[in-house]
């Protein structure tokens, strides 16, 4: 069964470093032979839609980062809050008398479920609101400088970390900016190391991710048209009825 699954439908779920360049690629060339320019024109090109009206590769990368970071943060928050709620329930109800075990299980399940929901919302939004501006600032600076450098990650981490702790005061602003800058610098170093080990550049990775998204959307559209559920929207009886109506209208027009 897995032999019939094409690579283009599965590569969007796998790391890009697992794949090599196409055998027909020429060293020194870039995808679509695009020449990037720096400055504000480079920033505009990074967020401009392509000729088909689809979002650019940088925009897709930003939205994917926000989505996946929010999901990971939500999973972490649900695990953390549910574990805490589970332990608090047993700690606070040692001397509580329940009518039966079903009542105790029901209250425990309700408390853990609510705690999981709170964890998903709080941690999911926190991580997404941190990673979203971080990646956006990095993308803007890289497009403006027309290069990928650790300075972009350092600046983005400093700005986002400072804003995240500005509600505490000046001390929180300094601590948050320092911690965010260190974290951003580490992310930048890891990113450059991965790019050095990978046969693809950052622009090629973004283009690869964009093309994978297009292939996945096209695959889902094709499968939905061939599915049984989609066929119920246009049954054979309805299509035959429409043909009869068209024939009647054509005959009336010809008679006139």
N, C-alpha and C positions, 0 to 999 in steps of 0.2 A: 504493500500500500504506500509506503513512504517513497518508493521509487518513482511514483507518479507525481510527487510534489516537486514543483520547480524551485530552483534556487532563488529566483526573483521574489517568490512569495514568502520565503523563510529568512532571507538575509537581513530583513528589517528588524528581526528579533535577536540577531547575533552581533557580537563586537566586530567592528570593521577590520581590526588587526588580524582577524582570522582569514581574511581574503587577500589575495594578491591582485596586482594590477592586471588588466586585461592583456592578453598576449599580443594584441594588435596595437597597444599603446606605444607611443614613441617617447623615449626619455627626454625630459625637458619641456614637454608640452603640457598644457593644463586643460581641464575639462572645458569643452566648447570654445577653446582658444580665447578665453576672456582675459583681458588685461585690466587688472584692478588699478584704480587710482586712489590716492589718499585724499586727505582734507575732507571738507564737508560734502564734496561730490561723492567720495567713497562711502560716507555715511548714508547719503541718499540712495546710492546704488545697493547698499546692504539691505535696506528695508523696502526697496521698490519691487513691485510684482514683476514676474517675467512676462514674456510676450503672449503667453496663454492666459494671463490673468491670475495665475497661481501665486501664493505667497513665496517669497524668496527663501533660499536655503537657510539664511541666518534667522529669519522669522520662524521658520519651522523648528530650527534648533532651539530657539528661546522658548517657544510654546511646549516643545517636548520636555525641556528641562523643568519648566514649571509644573507640568503634569506629573512627571515621574517623581520629582522631589516631593510634591504634595502627597502622592500615594505612599512613598516610603516614610515620610513624616507621619502620615496617618496610621500606618501599620505600627510604627514605633509607639506612637501615642496611645493607640488602642491596647497594645500589650502592657504598657506601663500603667495606665489608669485601671485596666481590668485587674491586674495583679494587686494593685493597691486596694481596690474596692473589695476584692476577695479576702484579703488579709484583714481589712477593717471590719468587714461583716462578722467574721469569727471573733475578732477582738472585742467588739461592742455587744455581741449577743451571746456571751458565755452563760449569763444567768437568765436569758430570755426563754420563756416557755411558749412554744408553738403548739397549735392544736394537733398537728401531725407533721410528718416529714415533707409532705407535698407543699404545705404553706411555707416552710423554711426554704425549700428549694425554689419556690416561686419568688420569694422576696430576694433571695440571693441572685437569681437569674436576672431579675429586674434591676437590681443595684449594679451588677456587673455590666449589663447591656447599656445602661445609661452612662456608666463610667467609660465604656468603650467609645460611645458616641462623642462624649466630651473630649476624649483623647484624640480621636480622629480629627475633630474640628479644630482643636487648639493647636496640636502639633502639625497637622497638615497645612493649616494656614500660615503658621509661623515659618515652617521650612520653605513653603512656596513663596512667601513674601520676602524671604531672605535670598533664595536662589534666583528668583525672577529678576529683581533689580541688579543683582550681582552679574548675572550673565548678560543682561542688557547693557550695562556699563562697559563690560569687557568687550562686547561686540562693537559698541560705538567707538571705543578707543582703538581697538585693533583696526577697524575700518578707517579711522581718521589717520592713524599712523602708518597704515598699509603694511603692518607687520604684527606678528604675535610676540609679545614680550611679557616678562614677569611684571613689568611696571603697570600694565593694564590690570592685572589681577590684584596687585598690591593696592592700587588706587581704588578699585571697586570694593575690595574687602574693607578698606579703611572707611569709605563713605557709608556703605551699608551697615557696617558694625557700629559706627558712630550714631547713625540715625536710629538703629534698633535700641540703643541705650540712652538716648537723649532725654527720655522722660525722667530718668533718675537725677539728672543734673549734670554739672560740668564734669564731675568725677566719673559718672557713668559714661559720658560722651568720650572722655579720654580712654577709659578702660575698654569700652566697646570698639573704638577706632583702632586701638593697639591690637586687641585680640583679632578683630576682623582683618587687619592688615597682615598679621602673621598667618592667619588661615588662608587668606587670598594668595599670599606668597607661596605657601606650600602647594596650593592647588595649581598655581602657575608652573611651578617647578615640575610637578607630576605630569601636567599636561604636555609640557615641552619634552619631557623624557619619553612619554608615550609616542609623541609625534616623531621623535628621533628614531625610535624602534620600529615604528610603523612605516610601511612603504607609501602611505598616503599623506598628503598635506592636510591642513585644517580645512582649506577651501574644498578640497576633493572629498573630505569626509562629510562636509555639509551638503555638497552636491549629491553624494552617494546616499545620504539620509533622505534628501528631498526626492530623489528618484525612487528610492525604496517606498516612500510614502505614496507616491503616485502609483507605483505598481500594486501596492496593497489595496488602494482605493479602487483601482480598475478591476482587480481580482474580485473584490467583494461585490462590485456592481454586476460583473459578469455572472457570478454565482447566484446573486439574488434574482437575476432574470431567468436563470435556469431552475430555480428552486420551485417546489410545489406551492409554497405560500404565495409567491409572486404570480403563479398561473391563475390563482383564484381571483385576482384583480381583473383579469381579462379572460373569462371562460370562453369556450368555443361557441356556446349559444349566443353570448353577447356579440362576438365578432361576426357571427353569421347574421344576426339581426342588423348590425351596422351595414353589412354588405347589401342586404335587401333594401334598406332605406336609401342607400346610395344609388342602387339600380332604379328604384322608383323615381328618385329625383332626376336622374339622368334621362329616363324615359319621358318624364313630364317636360323637361327642358327641350328634348328633341322634338316632341309633338308640337310645342309652341313655335 
